[in-house]
Every structure is written in C-alpha cells, then in structure tokens.
Amino acid sequence: DDFGRLFSSQQFCDIAFSVGDKDKKRILGHSALVAARSTVLRQAIIDAKKKDGEIDKIPELIFPEMEPKAFQVAMVFMYTDAIHTCFNGVQIDQLSTEDLKLIMEAYSISKKLKLKRLEQLCVHYIELAIGEN
C-alpha cells in the first residue's frame, strides 16, 4: 500500500516513461523501484543516464509500441504486486471485453519487461475469465 500511494502521489519521481504512439502518455516513476522489478528497465535506465551524461536529469524512456493503459497496469503491478485496483474492484467474472484486452496487452508488456509474476497474474486472470464465461 505504501508503494502504491507513492506511485499515485508521484512524489519524488525521478524517471519518465513516454508510452504509446497515437495516444502518447507520460508516466512518472521511481527508477530504483522499477529497476528492482525489471532487469529490462534497469538496463534502459542505465543506458539513458549514460547517454544523457547528466546524473540529475530525469531520464525519459520511450516505448511507442506499448499501449499507455496497459503500461499503467504494469506500473501499478511493480509498485503493489497486484492489478485488481486497475479494474475498480470489478470481479473477474464481470470483466468487460475491454478489460480482458487490457490484461492481454499488460501480458505482452510483462513479457517485454521480463516481469514474470505479472505475466503469471495476467494468465491467471484470463484463465479465470474464460472459465467463468
């Protein structure tokens, strides 16, 4: 909960993610936390800081191929180890087609960012939703 509140408040953020192509969205985060959760993001942060040559500058990592809402789900997961809060308390058997599409997109992001636990969680949600319908 504490990390979730930290993410929601956006206090002390030191990294920005620019996600999406048509519907670009800038999402702020904390480099230490996301680097601890994803080796892919850790390396991207290191590379961005080396490239910029400015330690105090907030690096911006750009992922135009990622859907912003799905990336937001991945960020919530990295901070809270859960994704249920992304669906406003809706039960799995009541998830809409749009919600399931979002979970599938979050699954794709989990594979790219090597977030194994998120990958498993997305599969679990999808299997339960399919089994319920």
Backbone as a ProteinNet text record, in pm:
[ID]
protein_1_A
[PRIMARY]
DDFGRLFSSQQFCDIAFSVGDKDKKRILGHSALVAARSTVLRQAIIDAKKKDGEIDKIPELIFPEMEPKAFQVAMVFMYTDAIHTCFNGVQIDQLSTEDLKLIMEAYSISKKLKLKRLEQLCVHYIELAIGEN
[TERTIARY]
81.3	0	85.8	195.2	280.8	340.6	386.4	444.2	336.7	218.3	106.6	72.4	72.2	46	158.4	280.7	393.9	378.5	338.6	317.8	202.9	92.6	-24.1	6.1	84	113.9	215.5	294.3	401.3	507.3	516.2	620.9	755.5	858	995.9	1025.1	944.3	967.9	1097.4	1171.1	1298.1	1316.7	1206	1211.1	1075.4	1077.9	954.1	952.2	833.2	812.3	715.1	756.1	667.6	618.5	488.6	434.5	321.3	309.1	205.2	257.6	184.4	221.6	121	-3.1	-107.2	-152.6	-176.4	-223.5	-109.3	-7.1	109	70	134	111.6	245.9	266.1	388.3	353.8	423.7	400.6	528.4	516.2	631.9	649	772.6	801.4	928.9	967.9	1086.3	1185.9	1300	1393	1439.5	1462.7	1510.2	1407.5	1281.2	1177	1157.1	1144.3	1121.1	1244.5	1363.4	1486.1	1495.4	1444.8	1444.8	1345.8	1241.3	1136.8	1163	1235.6	1254.3	1398.7	1465	1603.1	1608.4	1502.4	1497.4	1495.2	1408.7	1403.3	1531.5	1590.7	1717.7	1822.5	1835.9	1935.9	1900.1	1773.5	1731.3	1762	1743.1	1773.4	1923	2002.6	2148.9	2192.7	2140.4	2176.9	2134.6	2014.9	1965.5	2051.3	2092.4	2175.9	2314.1	2367.7	2497.5	2487.3	2378.8	2359.2	2344.2	2261.3	2237.6	2359.5	2437.2	2555.3	2523.6	2397.4	2356.7	2289.4	2356.7	2305.2	2176.3	2164.8	2049.4	1928.9	1948.5	1837.9	1746.6	1615.5	1520.2	1521	1567	1566.1	1423.9	1403.8	1273.9	1295	1230	1236.9	1113.8	1134.8	1027.4	990.7	861.4	807.5	683	700.4	584.5	497.2	554.3	478.7	388.3	402	323.6	199.8	87.9	-37.6	-32.7	-59.4	-44.7	-122	-246.4	-324.1	-263.8	-214.5	-152.4	-19.8	55.1	179.4	147.9	38.7	-5.1	-34.7	-96.9	-122.8	10.3	109.2	241.1	306.2	292.2	349.1	280.1	147.7	74	122.5	140.4	189.9	327.5	417.9	553.7	553.4	459.1	451.1	370.9	272.3	180.3	176.9	235.9	233.1	90.3	4.6	-135	-182.9	-292	-351.9	-501.1	-559.5	-704.8	-752.6	-668.1	-708.2	-725.9	-671.1	-684.4	-823.7	-902.3	-1034.2	-1146	-1117.3	-1217.6	-1298.9	-1232.8	-1299.7	-1395.9	-1396.6	-1485.5	-1437.8	-1529.6	-1497	-1451	-1366.8	-1310.9	-1420.3	-1527.8	-1633.5	-1716.3	-1688.8	-1762.1	-1672.7	-1550.1	-1460.8	-1516.2	-1507.9	-1556.5	-1454.8	-1496.1	-1405.9	-1288.2	-1315.1	-1207.9	-1108.9	-1160.1	-1072.6	-982.6	-1040.9	-962.4	-858.1	-894.9	-798.5	-682.7	-715.1	-612.3	-520.4	-577.6	-497.4	-406	-455.5	-372.3	-258.1	-287	-181.3	-79.6	-128.2	-37.6	48	-10.2	65.6	180.2	151.1	254.1	366.9	329.5	429.6	510.2	442.7	514	622.3	594.3	693.6	812	782.5	888.3	976.3	914.2	988.1	1038.4	1012.7	1054.7	1000.4	870.7	801	723.8	795.2	740.3	614.4	614.2	498.3	375.6	396	284.3	234.8	325.3	288.5	196.7	236.6	156.9	21.4	20.2	-103.6	-201.1	-150.4	-235.6	-294.2	-211.6	-259.5	-368.7	-347.9	-446.8	-579.7	-573.9	-696.3	-767.6	-692	-750.5	-814.2	-741.8	-796.5	-924.2	-926.2	-1046	-1161.4	-1131.6	-1237.6	-1294.6	-1208.7	-1255.3	-1335.7	-1286.6	-1354.8	-1490.1	-1505.1	-1630.5	-1735.3	-1691.1	-1786.7	-1833.7
-120.2	0	126.7	124.9	243.5	276.2	173.7	197.5	240.8	185	226	372.5	415.9	558.7	646.4	597.2	672.8	689.8	584.5	591.8	686.7	674.5	760.4	907.6	936.2	1076	1138.4	1055	1097.4	1183	1171.2	1243.5	1174.2	1252.8	1206.2	1123.5	1138.1	1064.9	1112.6	1017.5	1054.4	988.9	940.6	884.4	903	919.6	934.2	829	776.2	680.1	743	751.3	800.5	677.8	647.7	525.2	556.4	469.6	486.5	556.9	539.1	602.3	711.6	672.2	770.4	843.6	768	826	830.9	908.1	914.7	959.2	896.4	933.9	931.2	1027.4	1034.3	985.5	880.9	821.9	835.6	893.2	912.7	794.6	770.7	660.7	685.1	584.3	589.1	486	532.9	444.8	328.4	350.6	242	129.8	165.8	64.1	-12.5	57.8	-13.6	-92.6	-42.5	-116.1	-244.2	-240.1	-360.1	-464.2	-420.9	-512.9	-566.4	-490.7	-530.6	-510.4	-620.4	-608.7	-531.1	-540	-466.6	-316.4	-274.2	-131.6	-86.2	-171.5	-136.7	-101.5	-187.3	-161.6	-36.8	-16.7	102	229.4	226.8	343.5	370.7	266.5	282.3	341.2	286.6	335.5	480.8	516.2	653.6	751.8	714.1	804.1	820	713.7	721.9	811.8	794.3	870.2	1019.1	1050.6	1190.8	1254.4	1175.3	1228.3	1321.3	1331.3	1417.5	1332	1317.9	1233.8	1291.7	1422.8	1484.7	1499.9	1481.7	1496	1373.6	1397.9	1286.8	1223.9	1098.5	1034.3	1001.3	999.6	962.2	842.2	733.4	613.4	611.1	581.9	591.2	451.7	419	290.9	315.1	357.2	389.1	267.4	147.9	26.6	-21.2	38.6	-5.6	82.3	16.7	87.3	151.4	281.5	352	291.2	251.8	195.1	63.1	-16.4	-144.1	-120.3	-18.3	14.6	62.3	135.1	181	59.8	-43.3	-166.5	-226.8	-230.6	-284.3	-201	-69.9	16.8	-6.6	-14.5	-42.3	-174.5	-274.2	-403	-389.3	-316.3	-303.5	-240	-152.5	-84.9	-162.8	-240.3	-301.1	-453.7	-513.5	-658	-707.5	-620.1	-655	-572	-617.8	-539.2	-518.7	-579.6	-569.8	-426.5	-339.1	-199.1	-126.7	-179.7	-118.7	-137.2	-224.4	-256.8	-216.6	-121.1	-62	-165.5	-270.7	-369.3	-461.3	-459.3	-547.2	-691.7	-781.9	-923.6	-979.4	-1081.2	-1138.8	-1184.4	-1242.6	-1291.3	-1178.5	-1056.1	-940.9	-846.1	-890.5	-807.5	-794.7	-674.1	-649.2	-699.2	-702.1	-738.5	-641.7	-513.2	-413	-441.5	-481.8	-516.4	-634.4	-736.6	-854.1	-817.9	-729.1	-682.5	-610	-529.9	-458.1	-556.7	-660.6	-762.5	-832.7	-861.2	-924.7	-832.3	-702.7	-607.2	-596.1	-600	-599	-725.3	-836.3	-961.7	-943.7	-882.7	-858.6	-771.8	-669.2	-581.9	-659.5	-745.9	-824	-910.7	-963.8	-1044.9	-957.6	-837.8	-749.1	-698.6	-672.4	-617.5	-725.6	-850.1	-965.7	-957.6	-931.5	-927.7	-1059.4	-1163.4	-1298.8	-1308.2	-1246.5	-1255.1	-1187.3	-1073.4	-1007.5	-1095.9	-1157.5	-1248.7	-1358.9	-1418.9	-1526.1	-1473.8	-1354.3	-1295.5	-1268.5	-1216.8	-1192.2	-1322.4	-1425.5	-1555.9	-1606.2	-1591.4	-1633.9	-1561.4	-1430.2	-1351.6	-1397.9	-1418.6	-1458.9	-1597.5	-1690.3	-1825.8	-1823.8	-1745.7	-1737.8	-1674.4	-1570.3	-1501.8	-1593.5	-1667.5	-1760	-1873.4	-1922.5	-2031.3	-1990.6	-1861.7	-1811.9	-1788.5	-1761.1	-1725.7	-1846.1
0	0	0	76.3	81.9	-54.4	-124.6	-256.9	-356	-343.6	-428.6	-408.9	-283.7	-255.7	-309.6	-300.1	-353.5	-504.8	-572.6	-717.2	-750.3	-677.5	-702.5	-679.7	-577.1	-543.3	-638.6	-702.6	-793.1	-724.1	-593.4	-521.3	-542.9	-553.5	-562.4	-687.7	-791.9	-915.9	-979.8	-1035.7	-1097.8	-1235	-1291.2	-1425.7	-1492.5	-1623	-1700.1	-1809.3	-1835.5	-1943.5	-2042	-2164.6	-2270.3	-2344.9	-2329.3	-2387.8	-2485	-2582.8	-2683	-2805.7	-2913.5	-3039.1	-3072.2	-3095.7	-3126.3	-3001.1	-2895.9	-2769.3	-2668.7	-2698.3	-2610.2	-2470.4	-2373.6	-2234.6	-2163.2	-2076.8	-1996.3	-1856.6	-1812.4	-1681.1	-1599.8	-1481.5	-1395	-1301.5	-1261.4	-1170.4	-1091.7	-1019.1	-932.9	-984.9	-1032.1	-1101.6	-1014.2	-886.4	-800.3	-793.1	-781.4	-768.7	-899.1	-1011.6	-1137	-1179.9	-1147.7	-1179.4	-1097.1	-975.2	-890.7	-942.7	-1010.4	-1057.2	-1197.3	-1281.5	-1421.3	-1464.7	-1500.6	-1548.6	-1679.9	-1759.7	-1886.2	-1858.8	-1765.5	-1731.6	-1662.3	-1579.8	-1514.4	-1619.2	-1720.6	-1823.7	-1905	-1933.7	-2009.2	-1931.8	-1800.5	-1716.6	-1716.8	-1700	-1702.6	-1836.1	-1944.4	-2078.3	-2098.2	-2051.9	-2067.3	-1989	-1869.4	-1788.2	-1850.4	-1906.3	-1973.5	-2096.7	-2171.6	-2295.1	-2266.4	-2166.5	-2133.1	-2067.8	-1995.6	-1928.1	-1812.6	-1777	-1666.7	-1559.9	-1448.5	-1341.2	-1283	-1271.5	-1207.6	-1301	-1428.3	-1523.5	-1514.8	-1520.1	-1519.3	-1657.7	-1666.3	-1798.3	-1842.3	-1972	-2028.2	-2119.4	-2086	-2167.4	-2257.4	-2384.3	-2483	-2532.7	-2520.9	-2565.6	-2651	-2775.5	-2858.5	-2889.6	-2882	-2915.7	-2802.4	-2684.8	-2570	-2550.7	-2522.8	-2500.2	-2361.5	-2350.9	-2222.7	-2106	-2126	-2014.6	-1967.6	-2060.5	-2024.1	-1951.9	-1994.8	-1924.8	-1783.4	-1769	-1636.5	-1546.5	-1602.9	-1527.1	-1480.7	-1570.2	-1534.4	-1424.6	-1433.3	-1329.7	-1195.4	-1196	-1071.6	-1013.5	-1098.6	-1051.1	-987.3	-1053	-998.7	-860.2	-835.6	-705.7	-601.5	-644.6	-547.8	-551.7	-654.5	-673.7	-698.8	-749.3	-777.7	-895.9	-958.3	-1066.5	-1047.1	-945.7	-927.8	-910.2	-856.1	-838	-970.9	-1078.1	-1210.2	-1268.5	-1206.6	-1259.9	-1164.7	-1079.1	-989.1	-911.7	-868	-784.7	-855.8	-989.3	-1066.2	-1048.2	-1023.1	-1008.4	-1143.2	-1137.4	-1259.6	-1355.6	-1302.3	-1391.5	-1451.9	-1408.9	-1462.4	-1542.7	-1571.1	-1651	-1792.3	-1845.1	-1980.8	-2083.1	-2207.4	-2316.2	-2320.6	-2296.3	-2293.2	-2181	-2063.2	-1951.4	-1986.7	-2049.7	-2088.7	-2194.4	-2285.1	-2385.7	-2316.4	-2217.5	-2141.7	-2069.2	-2011.2	-1943.2	-2043.2	-2163.7	-2265.9	-2309.5	-2318.3	-2353.6	-2239.6	-2114.9	-1999.1	-1999.5	-2040.6	-2052.9	-2152.7	-2266	-2366.9	-2310.6	-2236.2	-2174.2	-2070.4	-1994.7	-1892.9	-1956.8	-2075.3	-2146.1	-2188.7	-2242.5	-2290.3	-2176.5	-2061	-1946.9	-1851.4	-1887.4	-1806.7	-1664.1	-1654.1	-1525.5	-1511.8	-1472.1	-1469.5	-1383.8	-1268	-1178.8	-1242	-1308.1	-1377.8	-1491.4	-1562.5	-1669.9	-1615.1	-1504.8	-1443.3	-1395.8	-1340.5	-1291	-1406.3	-1516.4	-1633.6	-1686.8	-1695.9	-1741.6	-1647.2	-1518.5	-1419.3	-1440.6	-1456.8	-1479.9	-1607.6	-1713.7	-1841.2	-1828.7	-1766.3	-1749.1	-1665.4	-1557.8	-1475.6	-1552.2	-1627.7	-1703.9	-1810.9	-1878.4	-1982.1	-1918.6	-1806	-1737.3	-1682.5	-1650.3	-1593.3	-1700.7	-1824.1	-1932.1	-2008.6
[MASK]
+++++++++++++++++++++++++++++++++++++++++++++++++++++++++++++++++++++++++++++++++++++++++++++++++++++++++++++++++++++++++++++++++++++

